[in-house]
């Protein structure tokens, strides 16, 4: 069977492949600590689960509107207007099964073959993959350790060309945990306005910030009308398996997104959307506690990694990842990731899963218990210490 040529251009998300390798190793009887998947280890809060159960009993088991149930779109508009600090109408909100479709729809709706998309490197791999899939050129914007693993707006400006259509960034960022400052965002906004570009702002980790406050670029003057805000429920409410994401769109993009939704997934699960409305409108105590615990884990893993010879780890300001430089071990990130899995039973990701800048890095998710993190650090030390150069 001959596949379409475009299938040669589509990538994957290595975290799932790494998790599969780790589980295969576990099946042989090995004990493995999972620090590869970006998934909160907490249960979905009880009030959200109860709302879903009630919705099932109340008959929310049928097709819903393509753009999402009105009750959820309104809840998102209210929450976003308050938290992201720019006026959002429910008519601008579209709900999707997970947040990845927002990336797909944005690129499909805006970018033609031969045009360019600027994306962060290291960054979430689907940005590059989907850009290449549609026949466009993915232009990496390097993020360097000396710049706190944040993108450099001056470098962004230099990468813009006549073919640039879209700028993508993620703050707080996967895989680095970096958080853009207001000044960073103002300079990105200036580039977008000067060149009349659309921005895809991936804010899926926007509630998981440890110092200061998350700033949405859409709240800056002139940016709401040219920004697609991507967000969802997986990370904030430990709802990864529920597959619930959303976008806040400029008005002109609502109809194109509606067509893409109808052609691809029809709509998002109705009872899940009722539960998502409860997530936003109900008590937020468990979210606050989850972020507090993540901050404790962040400090534990950063301090622990920096105490290991050959490893240098910045202290991230958001999300639940660290992206340590392991060049002092004499191994690449990919070589060390393999060694840690098969010799120490610790599953992490090679930095190159997120772009070429990460060649000498690994990504470690600290969405695991403090006890597991301490155990993992000891195992990492046992492998790395003899290697340090």
N, C-alpha and C positions, 0 to 999 in steps of 0.2 A: 504494500500500500504506500503510495507516494504522498508525503506530507507537503502542505503548502510551504513555500519558501520562507514565509514569515515565521514559521516555527523554529527556524534556525536562529532567529533574533531574540527569542523570549528567554528570559532567565528564570531563576527560582529564588526561594528564600531558604538559605542554607541552615537556618536554625532548626527547621523541621527535619532536615536530613541528618543533622548532628544528633538531634534527639532520638531519631530512629536507630542510629548507630549505637548510642548509649543504651537504649532499651534492648537492642540485640545482645549487647555485652552483658546486661543484667540477666537476660534469659539463660546465660551460661552459668549463673550463680554468683557473678561478681557484684559487689556493692558499688553503686555509682551515685555520686552527688550531682544533681542536675543544676547547673548554673548557665545553661545555654538558652533556654526559652524565656522570652519576654512576657511572662504571665504571672500576675499576682498569685501568691500561694494562699490567699485568703478566700473564704467562701463568699459568694454573693450575699449581701446583707439580707436578714430574714424578712424585713418589710417588703423587699423587692420580690423575693420568692413567693411570699404570700399573695402579693398583688397578681402575679402570674397565675397562681393556682385559682384565684378568684375569677380572673378573666377567662380561664378555660371553662369554669363552671357557668359563667355568664354568657357563653356562646361566642367569644371572640376567636373563632376558629375558621373564619372565612376570609376571602380576598378583601384587602383594603385598598384605599386609593394609592396610586402609583407613587405619589410624593410623600406618603405617610399619613397616619391618622391625625385628624385635626387636633385632638387633645395633646398628642406628643409634640407636634409642630409648634403649638402655642406654648407648651411648657419649655421647649428649647429656646424659643424666642424670648421668653421672660428671663430664663436663666442666663442666656448669652448677653442680653441687654445689660443685665446687672453685673455679670462677672467679667465679660470681655469689654464692657464700657463703650459700646457704640449701639445705636438704636437698631434693633432687629425686628422685622415683621415676620409673622408666621408664614407669610407668602414667600419669603426668601429661603425657607428651610426645606430641605429634602432629606428623607430618611432612607437608609440603605441597609442591606444585610451585611454588616461589617463596614469598616471605613475604607478598605482597599478599593471598593468600586468607585469611590469619589476620585481617587487618583486616575483610575481608568477613564472615567467619564470626562474629567477635566482635560486630559491629553487627547482623547478621541474627539472632543467637541472643539478644541482650539488649535490643534497642531496638525499641519499637513506634512506629507513626505518632503524631505529636504530642509524643513525648518528645524529650529534648535530649541532645546530645553536645557536650562542651566539648573543643576541639582548638586547637593552637597556630597563631598567625598572626604571622609567616610559618611555614608548615609544609608537610609533604608533602601534595600536593593530593588524594590519594585519601581522606584522612580526611573532608574536607568532602563530596567527591563521593558516597561510599558512604552517608554519613549522609542526605544529601538524597534519594538514590535510594530508600531504604526509607521515605521520607515523614516522617522525623524532622527536627528543627531542629538545624542545625549552629551552635554558639555559639562564635565566635572568641575566643581568649584572646591579646590582643596581647603581643608581645615587643618591648621597646624597646631602642634602642641604648644609652641611659643605664643600662640594667640588664644590660649585657653581652650583650644579645640572648638572655637567659634569661627564662623565664616568671616572673611575680611571684606567689607563693603567696597574697598578700593579695588581689590582683585575681581570682585563681581563686576564692577563697572568696566574693567578692561576686557572681560569675557563677552560682553554684550556686542552683538553684531546686527546687521540688517536682517538676518534670518531668525533672530531670537524672538520667540513668541511667549515663553512662559518661564518664570523663575519659581523654583520649588525650594522651600526650606522647612526645617523641623525644629521647633523650640518649645520646651526642652527636647533635646535631640537623642535619637537612637542612631548610633550605638554609644555616643560619648557622654551623654548627660549634660552637655553644654547648654547654656541658656543665653539667648541674645539679650543684650541690654537695650534700653529705650533708644540710646544713641545709635546702636547698630541698626535698629529697625527704622529709625528716621532716615538713615543714609541709604538703606535698601529701598525705602519708599521714594526717595529722591531719584534713584536710578530708574525705578519702575515708571514714575511719572514723566521723567525726561524722555524716555524711549517708548512711552505708551505701551507698557507691558502688563500682562496679567500675572498675579502672584498666587501660588498655591501655598497657603500657610498651614502646615500640618501641626495642629495644636492638640494632638491626642493625649499628650502628657501634661497639658496645661494646668491641671490641678495638683501635679506632683512636683512642687517647687519648694526648696528648702530655705533659701534666703531671698528676701525681697518679694516681689509680686510679679506674676506673669503678665506680660503686656501683649495684646493682640495688635498686629500691624494694621488690622482693619479699623482700629480706633483712631489711627492717625489721620490728619486732614487729607482728603482726596483719595484715600485708599479703600474705603468700603466698596466703592463702585468698580474696583479693579482687583478685588481680593476674593478668592475662594477659601473659606475657612473650613478646614477638615477637623472633625472631632468625633467623639463616640463614647461608648460606655465601658469598653473592655478593660481599660487600665484603671480608670477612676473608681469604678464600682465592682471590680473583680468579676466582670461579666464576659470574659473572652468567649466562652462557649455559646453565648446568646446571639452573637453575630449582629451587633447593632451599631451602626455609625450614622453620621449625618454631615451635611454641609450647609453652610450659610453662603448664599450666592448673590452676586449682583443680579438684579431683576432680569436682565437680558439672557442669562444663562438658565433660568428656571425651565423654560419650555424645552430647550435642547436636552437638559438632564432628564426631564420627564420622558422624552422619546427614547433615550438610551436605557432608562430603567424599564420601560415597557418592553423594549426589544430584548432585554437580557434577563431580568429577574421578576418582572411583573410588579411585584410589591414586596414589602417586608412583612414578616410574621406579625399578625395582629395582636395576639395575646402578649408577645414579647414587647410590643410597643406600649401596651398598657402598663407593663411592669417598668419600662423605661421612664414613663411619666412619673411613676411613683418614686423612682430613683432621684429624679430632679426635684420633685416637689416635697418629698418626705424628709425625714431627719438626715442630717449629714455627719452625725457623730462618728460613724464608722469610717468614713472617708478621712476625717481629721486624724483619727487614731492610726489608720493605715499609713498615712504620710509620715506621722511621727515615728512609727516603727521603721519605715524605710530610711528615714534620716539616721536613726541609730545604726541600722545595718550598713548604710553608706560609710559612716565613720569607722565602723568595725573593719570593713573590707579594705578601705583605703589605707588605714593605718597598718593593717596586717600585710598588705601587698608591699607597701613601701619599706617594711622591715625585712623583706626578702631580698638578698643580694641579686642584682641584675634586673630588678623590676622597678619601674618608675611610674607612679600612678597619680594623676591629677584628681582633685576632689571635685566631683561634679556638683552642679547646683540644682539638678532636677532629674526626672525620670528615675529608673532604678538599674542603671548600668554604670560600669566603669570600663575604661578603655586603656589599660596600662601599656606602656612601652616596655617590651621585653627584649630589646636588642642587646641588653647587657648579658643575656644568657648565652649569646652566640647562636641562637636559633631564630628563625622567622616565627611569626605568630602561628602560621599553619603547622610548622614542625612542632612547636611547643604544645599546641592544642592536641595533636595526636599523641604526643608523649604523655600529657596529663591524663588523657582518657585511658590509654591502655596500660600505663604504669602506675597511675595513682587513683584511677576511678573517679576523676573529676572531669565533667563535661562542660567545656567552654567553646567559644567560637573563634576561629581565626579572624583577624582583623580584615583580611582580604574578602571576607563575605560581604563587606560593606564598601569596597572600593580599594584602589591601589595604594592610597595614602596609608592604609592600615597594615601594610606588609609586616611591620615589626611590632604589631599590637595584637592583643586578644581582647575579645569582649566578654565580660563577666557580668551576668545578671545576678543581682543580690535579692531577687524575689524568692528567697528561701529563708528558712529559720536561722536565727543567730547561732544555734548549736551546729547546724549543718555548715554554715559559713566558717565557723571556727575550725571544724574538722577539715573542710576543704583547704583552708589556709595552711594547716599543718601538712596536708598531703602535697600541696603545691611546693611548700618549702623543701620537703624531702626530695622532690625531683629537681628543683631549680638550683638549690644551693650548691651542689657539686658542679654546676654548669657555669656559674657566674664568672665573667671575664673582666 
